Amino acid sequence: MRTIAVIGLTNLGVTLARLLAATNRVDRLVLLDQDDQIAVGLAADLAASPAPHCEVVIQDPAALKAADVLVVTIGQRFLGQPDSFAQLAGNVQAIQEWRSAVTESGFSGVVLNLATPNEALTGLIQQEWQLPVQRVLGTGTITDTARLHQVVAVAVEQPASSVTGYMLGQHDGNLVPIWSSVRVNGRSIEEPINGHSLDTAKLLVDVREEEYRVLTTVDKGSYTLCSWTLAILDVLLQNGSTVLPVAVYQPQYQCYMSFPAQITRAGVGQFWLPRLYPVEEAQLKVAATAIKTQLTAMQG
């Protein structure tokens, strides 16, 4: 039985729960929130929809024991506040408040964190909930990588599906485009493509502008993030594997950071080690330092 739990029925959590039910990706959906009424209301909404039905369990932390994946979507309620520290403090508090529920349930599945700051908060979840690093990951720079593909595709007048490569480091912070990994139909962007010579500095600006445009206009990008979450969940619920740029514990940098890693049903497998230019390696070290600083601040 495919069982997925969602902690934090914020706008992001509600969108994800609805997509999971509508796309028939789950047999049992466990919904947990600090507000009982939100959980009750969402369950009633799902029950009355014409979408494929799944069993819905609300406000029962013991149900986590049977969950294959626990998705963390806390914190979106804090995004409207001008003080970013309010969001950070609220997320840390929520992680700590859910600690006993998760640890006492006997949960043994994989945690997928969507909340921000993604890399540092994923590290805090792993520490607070006392889970193996292989079974705790975050969405990291997966949406940043998708936007990188998009802006490169526009620049060379090719479909985004023809672009490969990674944006790594720190989501919502020190993004590190690995230009040495970016290809269009297998060709390096260091050479002219379709008659276009690419300016990597401009491409990075375009990625940030695209992200800002989405976050400030349409539901803070929840659809994009939820769509990529579904793709990750598909891998976690099956026996295959794929390499994705997600937030994982990277021993080389001794912290959680966004890095290409093999994702399997058991969680995080082997790392894919791209060929890094010296400047890219230096930028990843800067990102790691920033993530460690955030985690230290969360730990008080």
Steps between C-alpha positions, in 0.01 A plus 500: 500500500647835394484716810608863502478735797496880478593712802394864469175568314607839374421615147785281379391198703137529392598532132720192527233295679245585231741410220590170667132405527406625152784317323441168682857491631408395852284235666513649847552870574590606855435870570648673803482864603512709816145615418242219524240693300725532196556124495127431539412747226754362253386143562140602432607680182686193373210268585251705296721533192447294183870407498617144570450441869761387749473426868554823695621496861514828689675610819625151590880506545500125569410453132852619412629153586366364171595801285740444211573872473442791737483833318568813705318812376502717809565872502312649209273693737801707602587611147270800509688657790758766413745363757669190359606406851133433581489231232828350616401497868158355416649219293752408768228497764277278286782249439562481874130467581457206261814323627332276757213410267742380232747321727233330713302380197774263389517668160759327280435651158658788310456867591469751215521861616350783293525773764762774499781578548504161336852364545551620857148405610542154348815464710309610810225247431755221473658598832181575694311192380807276537477336158779364276627756249423261215130523586471879525515727197360831380382632166806728495579658164281276288276790394802728447646236269172483308501878457863485383396253231215730405707818456773316308236350272350842429845645428583235239146457365478135596252308720585481871506120471817531291691666788685313774719617787470615859449794730646402838593650837235681700141563392387855583863589563835413347394339173786340308437432131727219387562632151739214431200265523257697282437353157251560220435184303829373641703805393681721750368855530860620481467476123240681286170313487245558225691818414488633858801567725381492860586746776498292819481807725182613323355149517539498879330840525216367283458199730470724806257734324283207392494367856411844640223544243337172595539542876345847497208429268358148498465326835869533586594231249312225682393322179857473368629369832209257543545368145867424563405350836271257320791403275719431805220305669457285189863392538472446876195276457651284225797268467692707246744785553583836349754778559351832615641826645351481848603593854703211640771456758823543304795356699751697293350827628382356835150643475174473313523675164347466155699249301424240229414176677348168409151471647356153561216347698736484799586871477836645400746276317823589325606855413560607142825695500504762223824639363531835676682809387713649781258794532205261533677302771573823686137611470378167640725549801347845555151347478598230751626762744174696471292186557704404807455853638122474454490160673707629794257792540205257501661289768511807725 
